[in-house]
């Protein structure tokens, strides 16, 4: 049942993020009168969707039977239809649904990990794919020329996700502690380990806004960066389970530097760097979770709060192409993982 659970939450994560960004780009953005209001809406969305997860996670840690993921899917499902009448209301509802869903799916990815890091990476990576395709489809089927048929895809996806999450939670319980062992350093104080891992998450979020990408010459080719982020998060946990968390995290970050720096005008080179840069996602999640075995909801919520903190500067200042910021940030992130992580034993093959 753990495989069914992983597939269910991973599909649902794609469905939720697809629908959220379908609303943001297909309904909200075309209906708002100015770029300033669009920017404000996106800021509000991010603060609700990512800022509330730690609070919801704290509640779910004490109430493991609470159907957070299913509720999140239902809220996003409702937001799809609300967006026809009130895009601003839909933005608030879909952001709240996103927050609830992530907590439920995040708890499952940690409690039912079987001690491995790959499950967290697989679950989270699906969201990147959903963001990319939701942005693309939403932009093409915007409400400037509304057709009710446009509602079918996001509504059907997220409703299916609600059903799958409900079944998965019933069949694969979210009880018990986190079993991940060997990712976090045993020689470093718990508070310092968690702090350093969160700093690495902040830097990954911040660094993502500073990567030079002059090769992004059109809206569709620009989405390739999202696909690369998806791949990096997806394979990062598998690599860490095989080669060790510390080794994988440090090498992926350091090897990403030349690709990111010299890939400014070359998409293929840059995308390799983005893949490597994002491989630390399941590693930092595993490090934090290992030190908070009884609180998977809070652990997952801490990482999303760190993501929010890292992206906040980009709301107010254009950071794209800032090599002077990117290189030291990646080095600091590598140092954080060196201190906070350890190497897990290779998988038996």
Rosetta silent file (secondary structure, phi, psi, omega in degrees, C-alpha in Angstrom):
SEQUENCE: XXXXXXXXXXXXXXXXXXXXXXXXXXXXXXXXXXXXXXXXXXXXXXXXXXXXXXXXXXXXXXXXXXXXXXXXXXXXXXXXXXXXXXXXXXXXXXXXXXXXXXXXXXXXXXXXXXXXXXXXXXXXXXXXXXXXXXXXXXXXXXXXXXXXXXXXXXXXXXXXXXXXXXXXXXXXXXXXXXXXXXXXXXXXXXXXXXXXXXXXXXXXXXXXXXXXXXXXXXXXXXXXXXXXXXXXXXXXXXXXXXXXXXXXXXXXXXXXXXXXXXXXXXXXXXXXXXXXXXXXXXXXXXXXXXXXXXXXXXXXXXXXXXXXXXXXXXXXXXXXXXXXXXXXXXXXXXXXXXXXXXXXXXXXX
SCORE:     score description
SCORE:     0.000 S_00000001
   1 L     0.000  -21.561  179.483    0.000    0.000    0.000 S_00000001
   2 H   -66.408  -31.523  176.394    2.950    2.361    0.442 S_00000001
   3 H   -68.261  -43.559  176.842    3.498    2.320   -3.312 S_00000001
   4 H   -60.315  -42.043 -179.869   -0.156    3.162   -3.918 S_00000001
   5 H   -61.729  -46.039 -179.814    0.114    5.923   -1.358 S_00000001
   6 H   -62.105  -45.605  179.488    3.196    7.422   -3.027 S_00000001
   7 H   -61.968  -41.543 -177.607    1.599    7.293   -6.476 S_00000001
   8 H   -63.846  -49.630 -177.933   -1.616    8.833   -5.145 S_00000001
   9 H   -70.993  -33.278  178.822   -0.001   11.771   -3.385 S_00000001
  10 H   -67.802  -46.337  175.802    2.483   12.344   -6.212 S_00000001
  11 H   -60.078  -44.183 -177.633   -0.273   12.456   -8.831 S_00000001
  12 H   -65.046  -34.916  176.906   -2.356   14.677   -6.559 S_00000001
  13 H   -62.816  -44.663  175.286    0.565   17.040   -6.047 S_00000001
  14 H   -58.350  -46.987 -177.077    0.816   17.455   -9.798 S_00000001
  15 H   -62.300  -43.206 -178.354   -2.957   17.969  -10.015 S_00000001
  16 H   -65.101  -50.152 -177.924   -3.055   20.556   -7.206 S_00000001
  17 H   -68.945  -34.276  174.131   -0.156   22.657   -8.490 S_00000001
  18 H   -58.916  -48.730 -176.936   -1.414   22.373  -12.074 S_00000001
  19 H   -67.808  -39.588  178.556   -4.831   23.655  -11.004 S_00000001
  20 H   -59.863  -46.381 -177.170   -3.415   26.398   -8.778 S_00000001
  21 H   -79.593  -22.740  169.486   -1.287   27.818  -11.577 S_00000001
  22 H   -62.337  -41.639  177.856   -4.056   27.314  -14.099 S_00000001
  23 H   -67.462  -44.298 -176.876   -6.100   29.642  -11.884 S_00000001
  24 H   -62.885  -42.004 -175.325   -3.248   32.101  -11.413 S_00000001
  25 H   -99.437  -22.557 -178.627   -2.421   32.413  -15.108 S_00000001
  26 H   -95.515  -22.652 -177.373   -5.715   31.456  -16.732 S_00000001
  27 H  -122.115  -54.949 -173.380   -8.136   33.361  -14.512 S_00000001
  28 H   -66.837  -56.416 -175.206   -6.476   35.707  -12.039 S_00000001
  29 H   -58.845  -44.698  179.687   -3.786   37.376  -14.164 S_00000001
  30 H   -66.789  -21.855 -174.609   -6.031   38.131  -17.196 S_00000001
  31 H   -92.668  -13.056 -176.386   -8.729   39.625  -14.958 S_00000001
  32 L   -89.612  141.285 -168.323   -6.533   41.974  -12.921 S_00000001
  33 L   -80.001  -19.005 -175.930   -6.174   45.510  -14.217 S_00000001
  34 L  -143.260  157.413  178.493   -2.508   46.223  -13.465 S_00000001
  35 H   -65.782  -30.077  178.771    0.848   44.481  -13.118 S_00000001
  36 H   -65.175  -41.208  179.199    1.113   45.803   -9.558 S_00000001
  37 H   -69.944  -34.413  175.391   -2.105   44.025   -8.563 S_00000001
  38 H   -62.512  -45.996  179.367   -0.926   40.834  -10.258 S_00000001
  39 H   -61.026  -42.211  178.082    2.316   41.012   -8.277 S_00000001
  40 H   -61.257  -43.143  179.488    0.362   41.613   -5.068 S_00000001
  41 H   -60.697  -41.856  179.722   -1.837   38.614   -5.813 S_00000001
  42 H   -68.118  -35.298  176.222    1.158   36.351   -6.327 S_00000001
  43 H   -64.629  -45.837  178.395    2.724   37.578   -3.089 S_00000001
  44 H   -60.541  -45.186  178.981   -0.496   36.849   -1.194 S_00000001
  45 H   -56.273  -48.790 -177.363   -0.741   33.419   -2.805 S_00000001
  46 H   -65.188  -39.042 -178.966    2.798   32.503   -1.783 S_00000001
  47 H   -68.279  -35.625  177.200    2.409   33.734    1.783 S_00000001
  48 H   -74.034  -49.993 -173.966   -0.778   31.704    2.275 S_00000001
  49 H   -64.779  -38.737 -176.400    0.325   28.593    0.403 S_00000001
  50 H  -103.489  -31.673 -176.472    3.789   28.355    1.958 S_00000001
  51 H   -74.058  -25.522 -176.531    3.569   30.429    5.126 S_00000001
  52 L   -89.576  -10.200 -171.613    0.682   28.504    6.716 S_00000001
  53 H   -64.334  -33.825  179.866    2.047   25.001    6.258 S_00000001
  54 H   -67.267  -38.734  178.435    3.996   24.922    9.500 S_00000001
  55 H   -68.277  -44.325  176.894    0.888   25.876   11.512 S_00000001
  56 H   -63.699  -39.213  179.051   -1.270   23.335    9.682 S_00000001
  57 H   -62.298  -38.376  178.512    1.508   20.790   10.116 S_00000001
  58 H   -62.721  -40.688  178.044    1.564   21.331   13.878 S_00000001
  59 H   -66.284  -44.770 -177.187   -2.157   20.590   14.031 S_00000001
  60 H   -68.405  -27.295  175.894   -1.852   17.525   11.818 S_00000001
  61 H   -62.193  -33.589  179.392    1.012   16.157   13.908 S_00000001
  62 H   -91.473  -12.081 -179.005   -1.438   15.937   16.810 S_00000001
  63 L  -135.433   73.771 -172.117   -4.363   14.823   14.642 S_00000001
  64 L   -64.564  -21.419 -179.042   -2.923   12.323   12.164 S_00000001
  65 L   -84.783   -5.594  179.180   -6.358   11.231   10.944 S_00000001
  66 L   -64.733  125.883 -174.261   -7.243   14.735    9.794 S_00000001
  67 L   -81.367   65.536 -174.606   -7.657   14.513    5.968 S_00000001
  68 H   -61.546  -43.732 -176.988   -5.479   17.514    5.144 S_00000001
  69 H   -66.264  -45.656  178.882   -4.533   16.380    1.631 S_00000001
  70 H   -62.618  -42.799  177.996   -8.096   15.511    0.603 S_00000001
  71 H   -60.618  -42.415  178.753   -9.388   18.786    2.051 S_00000001
  72 H   -59.903  -43.216  178.257   -6.719   20.678    0.133 S_00000001
  73 H   -62.060  -41.837 -179.530   -7.770   19.031   -3.128 S_00000001
  74 H   -64.977  -39.261  178.243  -11.430   19.871   -2.490 S_00000001
  75 H   -64.162  -42.008  178.422  -10.589   23.517   -1.794 S_00000001
  76 H   -67.014  -38.677  176.376   -8.627   23.765   -5.040 S_00000001
  77 H   -57.871  -45.490  178.591  -11.492   22.016   -6.869 S_00000001
  78 H   -64.339  -38.048 -178.045  -13.885   24.647   -5.516 S_00000001
  79 H   -63.819  -32.584  178.422  -11.473   27.426   -6.464 S_00000001
  80 H   -56.740  -44.175 -178.173  -11.515   26.317  -10.114 S_00000001
  81 H   -80.021  -34.595  177.143  -15.237   27.157  -10.307 S_00000001
  82 H   -62.748  -30.206 -176.860  -15.029   30.189   -8.030 S_00000001
  83 H   -62.029  -22.066  178.127  -12.463   31.648  -10.432 S_00000001
  84 H   -67.838  -35.805 -174.576  -15.208   32.171  -12.999 S_00000001
  85 H   -98.526  -38.379 -174.857  -17.012   34.614  -10.686 S_00000001
  86 L  -146.678   90.869 -178.721  -14.295   36.022   -8.432 S_00000001
  87 H   -57.488  -35.867  179.352  -10.626   35.505   -9.326 S_00000001
  88 H   -65.830  -44.216  176.884   -9.436   37.194   -6.118 S_00000001
  89 H   -61.852  -41.834  179.196  -11.543   34.860   -3.962 S_00000001
  90 H   -60.808  -36.806  178.815  -10.310   31.913   -6.007 S_00000001
  91 H   -61.684  -45.293  179.151   -6.723   32.983   -5.345 S_00000001
  92 H   -64.290  -44.554 -176.455   -7.260   32.893   -1.578 S_00000001
  93 H   -67.259  -43.328 -178.509   -9.113   29.566   -1.660 S_00000001
  94 H   -68.586  -34.408  177.018   -6.630   27.832   -3.945 S_00000001
  95 H   -64.888  -42.219  178.160   -3.680   29.064   -1.858 S_00000001
  96 H   -65.062  -42.066  177.221   -5.304   27.680    1.288 S_00000001
  97 H   -61.493  -40.373  177.501   -6.025   24.395   -0.487 S_00000001
  98 H   -59.136  -44.101 -179.027   -2.419   24.214   -1.608 S_00000001
  99 H   -62.459  -47.926 -179.767   -1.229   24.644    1.984 S_00000001
 100 H   -62.565  -43.871 -177.920   -3.485   21.897    3.368 S_00000001
 101 H   -61.762  -47.131 -176.536   -2.610   19.480    0.585 S_00000001
 102 H   -59.020  -38.841  179.557    1.142   19.902    0.932 S_00000001
 103 H   -64.082  -47.749  179.795    1.050   19.173    4.638 S_00000001
 104 H   -60.937  -47.675  179.062   -0.965   15.966    4.188 S_00000001
 105 H   -67.547  -35.704  178.922    1.191   14.719    1.350 S_00000001
 106 H   -65.146  -41.623  177.775    4.375   15.804    3.101 S_00000001
 107 H   -61.322  -44.557  177.915    3.526   13.860    6.255 S_00000001
 108 H   -59.969  -43.043 -176.790    2.888   10.740    4.178 S_00000001
 109 H   -65.599  -24.220  179.968    6.193   11.134    2.325 S_00000001
 110 H   -93.235  -46.476 -176.789    8.081   11.259    5.632 S_00000001
 111 H   -68.652  -34.601 -177.891    6.197    8.792    7.853 S_00000001
 112 L  -103.690   26.719 -176.846    5.981    6.149    5.129 S_00000001
 113 L   -74.702  -19.251 -175.347    9.465    6.703    3.731 S_00000001
 114 L    64.786   23.977  179.201   10.838    3.394    4.989 S_00000001
 115 L    84.839    0.319 -176.467   13.952    5.272    6.034 S_00000001
 116 L  -102.033  158.482  179.781   14.725    6.438    2.489 S_00000001
 117 L   -93.279  -19.088 -172.301   15.021    9.933    1.046 S_00000001
 118 H   -62.347  -32.333 -175.228   13.715    9.210   -2.436 S_00000001
 119 H   -62.354  -41.904  177.855   10.044    9.317   -1.417 S_00000001
 120 H   -62.994  -40.339  179.045   10.198   12.973   -0.411 S_00000001
 121 H   -66.076  -41.755  179.237   11.918   13.887   -3.668 S_00000001
 122 H   -63.523  -46.820 -178.927    9.402   12.030   -5.809 S_00000001
 123 H   -60.926  -50.277 -174.481    6.449   13.611   -4.017 S_00000001
 124 H   -69.517  -36.796 -175.469    7.752   17.179   -4.113 S_00000001
 125 H   -60.015  -32.464 -178.590    9.089   17.019   -7.678 S_00000001
 126 H   -60.137  -28.937  178.841    5.600   16.449   -9.087 S_00000001
 127 H   -64.778  -37.815  179.057    4.660   19.935   -7.984 S_00000001
 128 H   -62.227  -41.010  177.490    7.317   21.472  -10.242 S_00000001
 129 H   -64.860  -39.524  178.468    5.832   19.650  -13.226 S_00000001
 130 H   -64.397  -40.035  178.346    2.364   20.832  -12.251 S_00000001
 131 H   -62.125  -45.201 -178.604    3.512   24.440  -11.998 S_00000001
 132 H   -61.290  -52.020 -175.626    5.096   24.297  -15.454 S_00000001
 133 H   -73.385  -34.175  176.381    2.121   22.748  -17.230 S_00000001
 134 H   -63.964  -39.855  176.666   -0.470   24.734  -15.250 S_00000001
 135 H   -63.718  -44.885 -178.028    1.263   27.951  -16.258 S_00000001
 136 H   -65.649  -50.457 -177.487    1.421   26.860  -19.891 S_00000001
 137 H   -69.100  -41.711  179.232   -2.164   25.591  -20.168 S_00000001
 138 H   -60.485  -40.773  179.243   -3.617   28.423  -18.076 S_00000001
 139 H   -65.753  -31.885 -178.894   -1.953   31.007  -20.268 S_00000001
 140 H   -81.074  -30.078 -176.015   -3.355   29.404  -23.412 S_00000001
 141 L  -112.410   39.896 -176.833   -6.917   28.938  -22.133 S_00000001
 142 L   -62.508  166.188 -172.452   -7.251   32.229  -20.313 S_00000001
 143 H   -84.778    3.457  176.484  -10.584   33.755  -19.397 S_00000001
 144 H   -64.275  -27.513  174.881  -10.311   36.640  -21.832 S_00000001
 145 H  -129.209   73.283 -167.006  -12.186   34.341  -24.210 S_00000001
 146 L   -67.368  137.868  174.946  -13.964   32.153  -21.658 S_00000001
 147 L  -137.172  121.508 -178.078  -15.136   28.670  -22.514 S_00000001
 148 L   -55.013  -24.808  179.332  -16.651   26.443  -19.782 S_00000001
 149 L   -60.958  -27.242 -178.811  -14.825   23.486  -21.318 S_00000001
 150 H   -62.205  -21.771 -178.528  -11.602   25.009  -19.985 S_00000001
 151 H   -75.896  -19.314 -169.985  -12.702   24.099  -16.449 S_00000001
 152 H   -63.327  -49.075 -174.157  -12.776   20.369  -17.137 S_00000001
 153 H   -59.872  -56.892 -179.033   -9.055   19.570  -17.036 S_00000001
 154 H   -64.511  -38.947 -179.029   -8.092   21.200  -13.709 S_00000001
 155 H   -64.386  -44.792 -179.021  -11.369   20.227  -12.033 S_00000001
 156 H   -65.924  -40.930 -179.568  -11.141   16.569  -13.096 S_00000001
 157 H   -62.078  -49.193 -173.250   -7.478   16.296  -12.112 S_00000001
 158 H   -75.814  -28.935  174.957   -7.870   17.738   -8.635 S_00000001
 159 H   -68.054  -41.083  174.439  -11.110   15.871   -7.919 S_00000001
 160 H   -60.179  -40.638  177.685   -9.364   12.621   -8.825 S_00000001
 161 H   -61.063  -39.454  179.209   -6.576   13.673   -6.489 S_00000001
 162 H   -61.193  -44.235 -179.895   -9.047   14.177   -3.640 S_00000001
 163 H   -64.757  -45.902 -179.016  -10.405   10.643   -4.064 S_00000001
 164 H   -62.534  -41.971  179.806   -6.927    9.098   -4.295 S_00000001
 165 H   -65.308  -39.179  179.149   -5.689   10.941   -1.203 S_00000001
 166 H   -62.615  -45.681  179.431   -8.738    9.875    0.797 S_00000001
 167 H   -65.606  -43.403 -177.833   -8.204    6.208   -0.129 S_00000001
 168 H   -62.319  -40.129 -179.864   -4.454    6.408    0.463 S_00000001
 169 H   -68.695  -32.842  177.602   -4.864    7.856    3.939 S_00000001
 170 H   -71.422  -40.721 -174.985   -7.353    5.131    4.846 S_00000001
 171 H   -83.372  -34.093 -176.618   -5.215    2.315    3.459 S_00000001
 172 L  -122.371   95.658 -171.140   -1.755    3.594    4.412 S_00000001
 173 L   -61.168  154.744  177.071   -1.866    5.159    7.855 S_00000001
 174 L  -105.403   26.984 -179.105    0.114    8.263    8.779 S_00000001
 175 L   -85.235  164.388  174.781    0.784    7.087   12.323 S_00000001
 176 L    92.020  178.256 -177.619    4.191    6.635   13.921 S_00000001
 177 L   -94.119  166.225  174.157    7.509    8.455   13.801 S_00000001
 178 L   -71.564  135.076 -175.245    9.755    9.348   10.893 S_00000001
 179 L  -101.652    1.210 -177.985   12.162    6.485   10.191 S_00000001
 180 L   -63.097  128.429  179.463   14.835    8.345    8.206 S_00000001
 181 L  -136.585  142.462  173.421   18.293    7.630    9.646 S_00000001
 182 L    94.681   -3.872  177.716   21.785    8.540    8.513 S_00000001
 183 L   -87.956  -38.458 -176.083   21.074   11.748    6.598 S_00000001
 184 E   -94.728  144.900 -179.902   21.599   14.195    9.476 S_00000001
 185 L   -64.299  134.131  176.847   24.862   14.629   11.370 S_00000001
 186 L   -90.586  -12.251 -176.522   24.951   12.959   14.777 S_00000001
 187 L   -92.307  -11.942 -177.030   27.954   14.996   15.895 S_00000001
 188 L  -105.765  143.471 -179.016   26.322   18.394   15.488 S_00000001
 189 L   -55.639  142.740 -175.164   23.735   19.873   17.862 S_00000001
 190 H   -55.892  -47.073 -177.796   20.144   19.279   16.750 S_00000001
 191 H   -61.471  -38.365 -179.575   19.250   22.977   16.613 S_00000001
 192 H   -70.099  -40.128  178.086   22.322   23.745   14.517 S_00000001
 193 H   -59.263  -48.781 -179.501   21.629   20.870   12.116 S_00000001
 194 H   -63.109  -42.908 -179.546   18.073   22.069   11.515 S_00000001
 195 H   -61.664  -46.270 -178.614   19.188   25.691   11.174 S_00000001
 196 H   -65.272  -39.927  177.656   21.907   24.880    8.639 S_00000001
 197 H   -63.448  -39.721  178.389   19.559   22.685    6.598 S_00000001
 198 H   -68.115  -36.992  175.707   17.004   25.493    6.529 S_00000001
 199 H   -60.030  -40.493  178.213   19.673   27.982    5.459 S_00000001
 200 H   -63.168  -38.641  177.616   20.450   25.648    2.561 S_00000001
 201 H   -65.720  -44.379  178.088   16.754   25.614    1.612 S_00000001
 202 H   -57.672  -44.053 -178.167   16.591   29.418    1.753 S_00000001
 203 H   -66.869  -38.648  177.773   19.646   29.616   -0.480 S_00000001
 204 H   -62.611  -40.499  178.604   18.194   27.126   -2.989 S_00000001
 205 H   -68.332  -45.388  179.217   15.049   29.223   -3.184 S_00000001
 206 H   -65.675  -45.058 -177.859   16.967   32.497   -3.390 S_00000001
 207 H   -62.293  -32.469  179.296   19.537   31.110   -5.828 S_00000001
 208 H   -61.593  -26.656  179.168   16.800   29.937   -8.158 S_00000001
 209 H   -86.714  -11.665 -176.367   15.840   33.580   -8.721 S_00000001
 210 H  -104.967   -2.439 -178.056   19.461   34.650   -9.395 S_00000001
 211 L   -66.560  128.195  178.342   20.402   32.045  -12.026 S_00000001
 212 L   -72.768  125.040 -178.316   21.418   33.751  -15.294 S_00000001
 213 L  -142.794   65.418  176.994   19.162   32.526  -18.118 S_00000001
 214 L   -69.568  -12.762  178.341   19.388   34.818  -21.126 S_00000001
 215 L   -72.115  -10.340  178.995   18.554   31.767  -23.229 S_00000001
 216 L   -76.454   83.333 -174.896   14.928   32.140  -22.120 S_00000001
 217 L   -93.045   -7.665 -179.966   13.809   33.792  -25.350 S_00000001
 218 L  -151.805  161.969 -176.501   10.155   32.750  -25.231 S_00000001
 219 H   -61.548  -36.401 -176.954    7.497   31.755  -22.694 S_00000001
 220 H   -76.627  -42.326  178.899    7.534   28.066  -23.606 S_00000001
 221 H   -67.075  -28.538  177.941   11.306   27.600  -23.686 S_00000001
 222 H   -64.760  -24.273  179.328   11.452   29.421  -20.370 S_00000001
 223 L   -72.883  -12.893  178.938    9.414   26.619  -18.823 S_00000001
 224 H   -59.708  -30.471  177.748   12.279   24.210  -19.437 S_00000001
 225 H   -61.649  -35.388  176.848   13.815   25.467  -16.194 S_00000001
 226 H   -66.276  -40.264  177.317   10.762   24.077  -14.393 S_00000001
 227 H   -64.032  -39.148  179.322   11.242   20.688  -16.010 S_00000001
 228 H   -65.910  -39.918  176.806   14.899   20.714  -14.956 S_00000001
 229 H   -62.769  -41.228  175.642   13.934   21.555  -11.363 S_00000001
 230 H   -56.828  -49.017 -177.503   11.472   18.662  -11.438 S_00000001
 231 H   -64.095  -41.452 -179.984   14.175   16.235  -12.595 S_00000001
 232 H   -61.852  -45.928  179.196   16.696   17.426  -10.010 S_00000001
 233 H   -65.770  -37.728 -177.749   14.291   16.997   -7.101 S_00000001
 234 H   -64.264  -46.713 -174.657   13.127   13.641   -8.447 S_00000001
 235 H   -86.996  -16.339 -176.167   16.581   12.049   -8.736 S_00000001
 236 H   -58.883  -43.169 -179.520   18.163   13.777   -5.737 S_00000001
 237 H   -67.955  -40.217  177.705   16.680   11.415   -3.164 S_00000001
 238 H   -61.335  -44.214  179.968   17.586    8.293   -5.151 S_00000001
 239 H   -63.208  -40.917 -179.816   21.172    9.528   -5.509 S_00000001
 240 H   -66.665  -37.271  177.853   21.396   10.319   -1.787 S_00000001
 241 H   -65.593  -29.868 -178.217   20.079    6.866   -0.857 S_00000001
 242 H   -87.935  -48.343 -171.429   22.774    5.274   -3.016 S_00000001
 243 H  -102.697  -11.624 -178.678   25.789    7.544   -2.544 S_00000001
 244 L   107.828  143.568 -175.482   25.013    9.272    0.753 S_00000001
 245 H   -66.152  -49.163 -177.461   23.271   12.516    1.666 S_00000001
 246 H   -63.942  -47.629 -177.413   26.370   14.610    2.402 S_00000001
 247 H   -61.228  -46.903 -178.869   28.306   13.404   -0.647 S_00000001
 248 H   -64.784  -44.413 -178.219   25.391   13.880   -3.028 S_00000001
 249 H   -62.696  -48.051 -177.495   24.446   17.291   -1.649 S_00000001
 250 H   -66.397  -48.853 -176.191   27.923   18.792   -1.734 S_00000001
 251 H   -66.051  -40.324 -179.710   28.951   17.417   -5.130 S_00000001
 252 H   -63.952  -39.260  178.796   25.673   18.314   -6.839 S_00000001
 253 H   -67.486  -48.003 -177.182   25.916   21.900   -5.600 S_00000001
 254 H   -66.699  -39.743  178.920   29.582   22.386   -6.486 S_00000001
 255 H   -69.890  -21.568  179.671   29.242   20.767   -9.912 S_00000001
 256 H   -71.201  -25.466 -172.595   26.222   22.979  -10.631 S_00000001
 257 H   -57.684  -56.277 -178.098   28.308   26.162  -10.435 S_00000001
 258 H   -61.768  -34.933  179.081   30.142   26.021  -13.798 S_00000001
 259 H   -66.425  -40.947 -179.319   26.990   24.923  -15.627 S_00000001
 260 H   -71.515  -38.539 -177.590   24.946   27.758  -14.132 S_00000001
 261 H   -71.510  -45.054 -174.950   27.653   30.382  -14.652 S_00000001
 262 H   -94.844    3.333  179.208   28.604   29.443  -18.215 S_00000001
 263 L   -99.011   16.135 -176.560   25.123   28.420  -19.336 S_00000001
 264 L   -53.174  -40.735 -177.069   23.796   31.950  -19.465 S_00000001
 265 L  -112.482    6.835 -179.300   23.264   31.797  -23.228 S_00000001
 266 L  -124.932  110.774 -174.347   23.153   28.029  -23.671 S_00000001
 267 H   -61.549  -44.342 -175.923   19.962   26.309  -22.550 S_00000001
 268 H   -60.953  -45.529  179.792   21.380   22.777  -22.457 S_00000001
 269 H   -64.573  -46.022 -178.936   24.325   23.755  -20.257 S_00000001
 270 H   -62.184  -41.384 -177.056   22.166   25.865  -17.952 S_00000001
 271 H   -65.951  -34.657  174.977   19.526   23.157  -17.558 S_00000001
 272 H   -61.498  -42.807  178.267   22.147   20.623  -16.428 S_00000001
 273 H   -62.652  -39.075  179.451   23.152   23.106  -13.750 S_00000001
 274 H   -66.457  -39.369  175.445   19.541   23.582  -12.648 S_00000001
 275 H   -58.361  -51.001 -178.705   19.097   19.803  -12.330 S_00000001
 276 H   -62.638  -40.544 -177.031   22.210   19.550  -10.142 S_00000001
 277 H   -62.785  -32.866 -176.202   21.243   22.632   -8.121 S_00000001
 278 H   -90.769   -2.333 -177.576   17.853   21.148   -7.175 S_00000001
 279 H   -68.675  -15.035 -179.147   19.110   17.713   -6.122 S_00000001
 280 H   -79.012  -10.156 -175.777   19.525   18.880   -2.523 S_00000001
 281 H   -53.421  -56.892 -179.831   15.763   19.239   -2.005 S_00000001
 282 H   -67.724  -21.152  179.852   15.061   15.728   -0.626 S_00000001
 283 H   -72.098  -49.888  179.881   18.356   15.839    1.284 S_00000001
 284 H   -65.208  -37.291  176.385   17.551   18.962    3.287 S_00000001
 285 H   -62.146  -43.567 -179.996   14.016   17.694    3.919 S_00000001
 286 H   -64.887  -38.805  179.362   15.443   14.387    5.177 S_00000001
 287 H   -61.385  -49.422 -178.733   17.975   16.112    7.430 S_00000001
 288 H   -64.739  -44.570 -178.202   15.314   18.227    9.132 S_00000001
 289 H   -62.921  -37.952 -179.443   12.838   15.351    9.370 S_00000001
 290 H   -61.436  -33.015 -179.822   15.398   13.043   10.953 S_00000001
 291 L   -86.177   -4.897  178.649   15.869   15.514   13.789 S_00000001
 292 L  -131.791   60.070 -170.744   12.096   15.907   14.275 S_00000001
 293 L   -62.592  -25.881 -178.578   10.869   12.294   14.130 S_00000001
 294 L   -94.560   -2.088 -174.929    7.598   12.954   15.965 S_00000001
 295 L  -131.909   65.293 -179.703    6.685   16.093   14.024 S_00000001
 296 H   -63.560  -33.128 -179.672    6.613   15.391   10.274 S_00000001
 297 H   -66.979  -45.194  178.040    4.078   18.155    9.673 S_00000001
 298 H   -66.160  -41.354 -179.834    6.187   20.819   11.336 S_00000001
 299 H   -58.920  -46.882  179.092    9.342   19.491    9.646 S_00000001
 300 H   -66.546  -40.359  179.234    7.759   19.730    6.209 S_00000001
 301 H   -64.584  -32.801  176.775    6.261   23.128    7.023 S_00000001
 302 H   -62.008  -40.605 -178.844    9.641   24.469    8.081 S_00000001
 303 H   -66.873  -37.619  179.980   11.076   23.706    4.650 S_00000001
 304 H   -72.609  -32.748  174.974    8.253   25.501    2.855 S_00000001
 305 H   -64.282  -38.212  177.651    8.609   28.497    5.162 S_00000001
 306 H   -66.663  -38.498  175.764   12.302   28.576    4.244 S_00000001
 307 H   -60.047  -43.161  179.077   11.391   28.429    0.542 S_00000001
 308 H   -62.209  -45.077 -179.219    9.111   31.415    1.048 S_00000001
 309 H   -60.596  -38.788 -178.306   11.812   33.344    2.885 S_00000001
 310 H   -70.100  -29.191 -175.948   14.287   32.712    0.075 S_00000001
 311 H   -92.027  -13.239 -177.698   12.000   33.915   -2.682 S_00000001
 312 H   -54.032  -44.464 -179.504   10.729   37.058   -0.903 S_00000001
 313 H   -56.298  -32.573 -178.216   13.555   39.327   -2.206 S_00000001
 314 H   -70.055  -15.708  176.104   12.546   38.529   -5.793 S_00000001
 315 H   -68.566  -23.914 -171.865    9.106   40.022   -5.104 S_00000001
 316 H  -119.227  -22.533 -177.643   10.707   43.437   -4.803 S_00000001
 317 L  -134.016  136.301  176.319   14.048   43.321   -6.675 S_00000001
 318 L   -74.773  118.201 -174.869   14.983   41.727  -10.017 S_00000001
 319 L  -110.679   -5.751 -175.512   17.746   39.239   -9.191 S_00000001
 320 L   -55.285  132.387  175.753   18.079   37.290  -12.441 S_00000001
 321 L    82.245   13.134 -178.693   21.682   36.882  -13.639 S_00000001
 322 L   -85.236   80.809 -178.801   23.352   37.998  -10.405 S_00000001
 323 H   -60.201  -36.774 -178.234   26.463   35.789  -10.557 S_00000001
 324 H   -62.742  -23.863  176.298   28.049   37.729   -7.705 S_00000001
 325 H   -91.569  -36.576 -172.222   25.198   36.551   -5.486 S_00000001
 326 H   -68.024  -48.277 -174.298   24.774   33.061   -6.908 S_00000001
 327 H   -62.906  -52.755  178.373   28.297   31.651   -6.522 S_00000001
 328 H   -62.960  -31.558  178.378   28.842   32.526   -2.828 S_00000001
 329 H   -63.308  -43.703 -179.917   25.287   31.429   -2.059 S_00000001
 330 H   -66.273  -39.258  178.825   25.933   27.964   -3.515 S_00000001
 331 H   -63.950  -43.833  177.957   29.226   27.664   -1.634 S_00000001
 332 H   -61.601  -41.624  178.689   27.524   28.598    1.643 S_00000001
 333 H   -60.850  -42.126  178.716   24.792   26.042    0.929 S_00000001
 334 H   -63.460  -39.700  177.772   27.422   23.347    0.346 S_00000001
 335 H   -64.554  -40.723  178.546   29.111   24.220    3.647 S_00000001
 336 H   -59.858  -43.742  179.900   25.756   23.990    5.437 S_00000001
 337 H   -70.087  -35.833  177.600   25.172   20.491    4.061 S_00000001
 338 H   -58.613  -40.504 -177.524   28.752   19.458    4.885 S_00000001
 339 H   -80.616  -37.682 -171.179   28.170   20.317    8.545 S_00000001
 340 H   -91.110  -16.991 -173.338   24.551   19.184    8.902 S_00000001
 341 E  -108.434  162.908  170.281   24.549   15.970    6.816 S_00000001
 342 L  -131.139  173.389  178.586   26.062   12.518    6.933 S_00000001
 343 L   -98.752  123.755  173.889   26.350    9.746    4.356 S_00000001
 344 L   -73.511  156.363  176.232   23.782    6.981    4.426 S_00000001
 345 L   -67.517  142.753  177.644   24.977    3.486    3.650 S_00000001
 346 L   -57.904  148.763  178.407   24.611    2.539   -0.021 S_00000001
 347 L   -65.261  147.137  173.222   21.500    0.583   -0.914 S_00000001
 348 L   -70.528  126.475  179.073   21.825   -3.164   -1.196 S_00000001
 349 L  -123.698    0.000    0.000   21.814   -4.089   -4.886 S_00000001
